[in-house]
């Protein structure tokens, strides 16, 4: 200390002020000695719970259409339009939901003989999709084929929007309870007590995409064969899953 004062006596007034200013910086170790403590460390456990609900799939999502082959493009388009109009009129009369066109195609057909390509005709396709109650879909598919549909590209089954919303809430509730149970098991094993929840992360409840069942009905398929394939049709169940992450202090 005497050495510092001796040095200060040798400094100009301005230099002395700056020097004393530098002496006001306090080292963290000195601060701790003076009773200034660091913020306490929060002990917490992060755990993720999962919930799952299964609900009846009461709605069938269907894709079907008309496929026609002919030697000229104009003939193909006319026949596709005629059959498609009849199919769409039938579907509307049965009050299907979300009816929309999903594809229109006109492709040339070729044959190859002796490395020579020759145009043999055209293939036209018009497809639509719609939703209908699962209990009604079997008979409607039979009627659609009789009206002019020549292909059924596939069927998937989903639950109603209201049922999915209710199942999501229940799945989130189950996920939260599962996270709490896991935390209790871990903490009790370590002789620790669970305290308040200090963090919550809700991972969006989701519905896995329904399985898509591909089907095909070729031109000329009879009524009996179609009924054997499609009637009856059972929608099964749809799963709704959710995960919740809790950060719990102990």
Helices and strands as residue ranges (DSSP letters): H 2-9, H 13-22, H 28-33, E 44-56, E 59-70, H 73-93, E 97-113, E 116-133, H 134-147, E 151-158, H 161-189, E 197-207, E 213-214, H 223-230, E 237-249
